[in-house]
Amino acid sequence: MTDPVTVRLVETLLWLCRIPSPTGEDAELANAMMDRLSRASLAGVPRRHGDSIVVPVTRGTGGPRIALVGHLDVVRTVHDGPPRVEEDKLYGPGA
């Protein structure tokens, strides 16, 4: 894993998985995401609605609108452990 884009992606995913966000307790991750997004070059300003975040990625194309929807919270399981990469797989809460 020496490709810089891949390394950055893996580092970002590990960062996300390290921030606790069990269901009902995802404010810390939402705060961290807003901080990180505020430093990114985006088509528009990210908006927060409770612990939900809306991130515009295009602006004014007049074409169809697409929503990529996900969630920040995770369900605690007996398999939780420290976020890690083993071979080509990412393990950790929310992975």
N, C-alpha and C positions, 0 to 999 in steps of 0.2 A: 504494500500500500504506500507507494511513493508519489503517486499523482497528487499535486497540490489541491485540486478540487475535491478529490476523494478524501484526503486528509482533513480538509476543512469541514466537509459534510459529516464525517465521523465525529470530529471534535464537537460540532454543533449538536449532533444527536446525543452524545454522551453528556453534554452540558444540560440539555433538556431533561434527560432521565435522572440527573443528579438532584434536581429541585423537587422536593416532596410535593405531590399534588393529589393526595387521595380524595375521593369524591367528597364534596362539601368543604374541602380545605385547599382549593386550588388558587387562592388569591396570590400567594407568594410566586407561583409560576406566572400568573397573569401580569403581576408587577414586573417581573424579570423580562418577560416577553415585550412588554410595552417599552421598557428601557432600551432593550436591544433594537427593537424596531424603530425607535426614535432616532437612532444613529444610522439607519439604513437609507439608501437611496430608493425611494418608492414613488409611485405615480401620484399618491396623495397621502394625507396624514392618517395614520392608524387611529381608529376610534374605539373607545372602550365602553361597553355596556355591561355593567356588573363585572363579572369575571370572564365575559366574552369579549373578543377582539375582532374588529372588522378591519381588514387590510386591503385597500385598493391597489391593484397591481396593474391596471390599465386605466386610461382616461379618455372619455369622449370619442370612442370609435364609432358609435352609432350602430354597431353590430349587435349580435346576440350577447346576452350577459350570462356569465358562467360563475357559479359559486363553488369553491372548493371548501368543504365544511369538515371540521374535525372537532375534537374536544381536548381540553387540557387535563381533565381529571383522569385518574387511574383507579382501578379497583385493587385493593390490597389482596395479595395471594400468598400462599405458603412458598411460592417460588421467588419472591422478592429477594433481591440481593444487591450488591453494589453494581452499578452499570459497568459493563465491560464488553470488549470485543474478543471473541474466540473464533479464530480462523476467519470466516467471512460472515459471521453472525453477531448481531448486537443483542445483548441481554440486559435486562433491567426493567424497573417499573415503567410501564408505558411504551416499552419497545415493541 
